[in-house]
């Protein structure tokens, strides 16, 4: 029962934020449609903004909720698993809404999804120059688009959740170190690519393989994102086993 209550609490805490997000998102879409009447405007992959929103939501899903749950004698284990399970209905709901918005949006202007661009027949980018391109609404396309979007969002929100736990566990010095590490890695990669251009090609092949881009199979990417979600939640569980309330 405690896990069920945590799921309800987390979903309830996200309702207003989701409503505000979609109000802004739909307003931007309407503005784009209005502007496209006087100019040749197109867009693509706008549903990734939901992934970004959920990443930020994940960043704000730990501290206050953890304090509230501990004050109500909820165990760390129940809190972690309840939070992880609460992410699933949220991403499923938002992914469903994203598909509806995208299909309506495409009535007025071209806007292929990430799935359309990466895994369909327009994966080579010709959609932008093809005036007769029509988005597929087959059951398979809709299902694959939904599943891909849902797993992307699931990985995004769980990553945000993990990052905020890492920061919570760190002291001031380690917070600076954690913040610098991603930048240092990017700089190091740029240096390595400059020294050895083949690294860039190899990295591209690895990315294409783990996301199924080389064989146009979205289920490879879905599996990658699901594994990422499991890893992020597992690490979060390890980090919260001895987490204490900080004054």
C-alpha positions as CSV (number, residue, x, y, z in Angstrom):
1,X,0.0,0.0,0.0
2,X,2.9,2.4,0.7
3,X,4.3,2.0,-2.8
4,X,0.8,2.6,-4.3
5,X,0.5,5.8,-2.2
6,X,3.9,7.0,-3.4
7,X,2.9,6.4,-7.0
8,X,-0.3,8.5,-6.5
9,X,1.6,11.2,-4.6
10,X,4.3,11.6,-7.3
11,X,1.8,11.6,-10.2
12,X,-0.3,14.2,-8.3
13,X,2.8,16.4,-7.7
14,X,3.6,16.3,-11.5
15,X,0.1,17.1,-12.7
16,X,0.3,20.9,-12.6
17,X,3.8,20.9,-14.2
18,X,2.6,18.7,-17.0
19,X,-0.5,20.9,-17.6
20,X,1.7,24.0,-17.8
21,X,4.2,22.3,-20.1
22,X,1.5,21.3,-22.6
23,X,-0.1,24.7,-22.4
24,X,3.2,26.3,-23.5
25,X,4.0,23.5,-26.0
26,X,0.6,23.7,-27.7
27,X,0.8,27.5,-27.8
28,X,4.2,27.3,-29.5
29,X,2.8,24.8,-32.0
30,X,-0.1,27.1,-32.8
31,X,2.3,30.0,-33.3
32,X,4.4,27.9,-35.7
33,X,1.3,26.9,-37.7
34,X,0.3,30.6,-37.9
35,X,3.8,31.7,-39.1
36,X,3.9,28.9,-41.6
37,X,1.0,30.4,-43.5
38,X,3.3,33.2,-44.8
39,X,6.5,31.3,-45.0
40,X,7.8,27.8,-45.9
41,X,8.4,26.6,-42.4
42,X,8.9,23.0,-41.3
43,X,10.0,21.3,-38.1
44,X,11.0,17.9,-36.8
45,X,11.4,15.9,-33.7
46,X,9.6,18.4,-31.5
47,X,8.5,15.6,-29.2
48,X,12.0,15.6,-27.8
49,X,11.0,18.6,-25.7
50,X,8.9,16.2,-23.6
51,X,12.1,14.2,-22.9
52,X,13.8,17.4,-21.8
53,X,10.8,18.4,-19.6
54,X,10.8,15.0,-17.9
55,X,14.6,15.2,-17.4
56,X,14.1,18.4,-15.5
57,X,11.1,16.9,-13.7
58,X,13.4,14.0,-12.6
59,X,15.8,16.6,-11.2
60,X,13.0,17.8,-8.9
61,X,11.6,14.4,-7.9
62,X,13.9,13.5,-5.0
63,X,14.7,15.9,-2.2
64,X,11.2,17.3,-1.2
65,X,9.5,14.0,-1.9
66,X,12.2,12.1,0.1
67,X,11.8,14.4,3.1
68,X,8.0,14.0,2.9
69,X,8.1,10.2,2.7
70,X,10.6,9.9,5.6
71,X,8.5,12.1,7.7
72,X,5.7,9.6,7.1
73,X,7.8,6.6,7.9
74,X,8.2,5.3,4.4
75,X,11.3,3.2,3.9
76,X,14.0,4.2,1.4
77,X,13.3,1.0,-0.6
78,X,9.6,1.7,-0.9
79,X,10.3,5.4,-1.8
80,X,12.7,4.4,-4.5
81,X,10.6,1.7,-6.1
82,X,7.4,3.7,-5.8
83,X,9.1,6.7,-7.5
84,X,10.4,4.4,-10.3
85,X,7.0,2.9,-10.9
86,X,5.3,6.3,-10.9
87,X,7.5,7.3,-13.8
88,X,5.9,4.7,-16.1
89,X,2.3,6.0,-16.2
90,X,3.6,9.5,-16.6
91,X,5.8,8.8,-19.6
92,X,3.0,6.6,-21.2
93,X,0.5,9.4,-20.8
94,X,2.8,12.0,-22.2
95,X,3.9,9.9,-25.1
96,X,0.3,9.2,-26.1
97,X,-0.5,13.0,-26.0
98,X,2.7,13.7,-28.0
99,X,1.6,11.4,-30.8
100,X,-1.9,13.1,-30.9
101,X,-0.3,16.5,-31.0
102,X,2.2,15.5,-33.7
103,X,-0.5,14.0,-35.9
104,X,-2.7,17.1,-35.7
105,X,0.3,19.3,-36.2
106,X,1.2,17.4,-39.4
107,X,-2.2,18.4,-40.9
108,X,-0.9,21.9,-41.1
109,X,2.8,21.5,-41.6
110,X,5.4,18.8,-42.0
111,X,6.8,17.6,-38.7
112,X,8.3,14.1,-38.7
113,X,9.0,12.4,-35.4
114,X,12.3,11.0,-34.2
115,X,11.0,7.6,-35.3
116,X,10.1,8.9,-38.8
117,X,13.6,10.4,-39.3
118,X,15.7,7.6,-37.8
119,X,13.8,4.4,-38.6
120,X,11.4,5.0,-41.5
121,X,11.9,5.3,-45.2
122,X,12.7,9.0,-44.8
123,X,15.6,8.4,-42.5
124,X,18.0,9.9,-45.1
125,X,16.5,13.4,-44.5
126,X,14.7,13.7,-47.8
127,X,11.4,14.6,-46.1
128,X,12.5,18.2,-45.9
129,X,12.8,18.5,-49.7
130,X,9.9,16.3,-50.5
131,X,6.7,18.3,-51.0
132,X,4.6,15.2,-51.4
133,X,5.9,13.5,-48.2
134,X,3.0,12.2,-46.1
135,X,3.4,10.9,-42.6
136,X,2.4,7.2,-42.1
137,X,-0.4,6.6,-39.7
138,X,-0.2,2.8,-39.9
139,X,-0.7,0.9,-36.6
140,X,2.9,-0.3,-36.7
141,X,4.2,3.2,-37.2
142,X,2.1,4.6,-34.4
143,X,3.0,1.8,-32.1
144,X,6.7,2.0,-32.8
145,X,6.6,5.8,-32.4
146,X,4.8,5.5,-29.1
147,X,7.1,2.9,-27.7
148,X,10.3,4.8,-28.8
149,X,9.0,8.0,-27.3
150,X,8.0,6.4,-24.0
151,X,11.4,4.7,-23.5
152,X,13.3,7.9,-24.4
153,X,11.2,9.8,-21.8
154,X,11.6,7.0,-19.2
155,X,15.4,7.1,-19.6
156,X,15.3,10.9,-19.4
157,X,13.3,11.2,-16.2
158,X,15.3,8.4,-14.4
159,X,18.6,10.1,-15.4
160,X,17.4,13.4,-14.0
161,X,16.4,11.5,-10.8
162,X,19.8,9.8,-10.6
163,X,21.7,13.1,-11.1
164,X,19.8,14.9,-8.3
165,X,20.6,12.0,-5.9
166,X,24.3,12.1,-6.8
167,X,24.3,15.9,-6.1
168,X,22.4,15.3,-2.8
169,X,25.0,12.8,-1.7
170,X,28.0,15.0,-2.5
171,X,29.6,17.7,-0.4
172,X,30.3,21.1,-1.9
173,X,33.7,20.0,-3.3
174,X,32.3,16.8,-4.9
175,X,29.4,18.7,-6.5
176,X,31.9,20.9,-8.3
177,X,33.8,17.8,-9.4
178,X,30.7,16.1,-10.6
179,X,29.7,19.2,-12.6
180,X,33.1,19.5,-14.2
181,X,33.4,15.8,-15.2
182,X,31.0,15.9,-18.2
183,X,32.7,19.0,-19.6
184,X,36.1,17.4,-19.1
185,X,35.0,14.3,-21.0
186,X,33.7,16.4,-23.9
187,X,37.0,18.3,-24.1
188,X,39.0,15.1,-23.9
189,X,36.9,13.5,-26.7
190,X,37.5,16.5,-28.9
191,X,41.2,16.3,-28.3
192,X,41.2,12.6,-29.1
193,X,39.2,13.1,-32.2
194,X,41.6,15.8,-33.4
195,X,44.6,13.5,-32.8
196,X,42.9,10.5,-34.2
197,X,40.0,11.2,-36.6
198,X,39.1,7.5,-36.7
199,X,37.8,7.7,-33.2
200,X,34.9,9.8,-34.5
201,X,34.0,7.2,-37.0
202,X,34.2,4.4,-34.5
203,X,32.0,6.3,-32.0
204,X,29.5,6.9,-34.8
205,X,29.4,3.1,-35.5
206,X,28.9,2.3,-31.8
207,X,26.1,4.8,-31.5
208,X,24.5,3.5,-34.6
209,X,24.7,0.0,-33.3
210,X,23.3,0.5,-29.8
211,X,20.4,2.6,-31.2
212,X,19.7,0.4,-34.2
213,X,20.3,3.2,-36.6
214,X,22.5,1.0,-38.9
215,X,19.7,-1.5,-39.4
216,X,16.8,0.9,-39.0
217,X,15.4,-1.1,-36.1
218,X,13.8,1.0,-33.4
219,X,13.5,-1.9,-31.0
220,X,17.2,-1.9,-30.5
221,X,17.0,1.7,-29.3
222,X,14.0,0.8,-27.1
223,X,16.0,-2.0,-25.5
224,X,18.9,0.4,-24.9
225,X,16.7,3.0,-23.2
226,X,15.0,0.3,-21.1
227,X,18.4,-1.0,-19.9
228,X,19.4,2.6,-19.2
229,X,16.3,3.1,-17.1
230,X,17.1,-0.1,-15.1
231,X,20.7,0.9,-14.6
232,X,19.8,4.5,-13.5
233,X,17.2,3.2,-11.0
234,X,19.5,0.5,-9.7
235,X,22.3,3.0,-9.1
236,X,19.7,5.3,-7.5
237,X,18.7,2.5,-5.2
238,X,22.4,2.0,-4.1
239,X,22.8,5.7,-3.4
240,X,19.7,6.0,-1.4
241,X,20.2,3.0,0.9
242,X,21.8,5.1,3.5
243,X,20.6,8.5,2.5
244,X,19.7,10.8,5.4
245,X,17.7,14.0,5.8
246,X,20.0,17.0,5.6
247,X,19.2,20.0,7.6
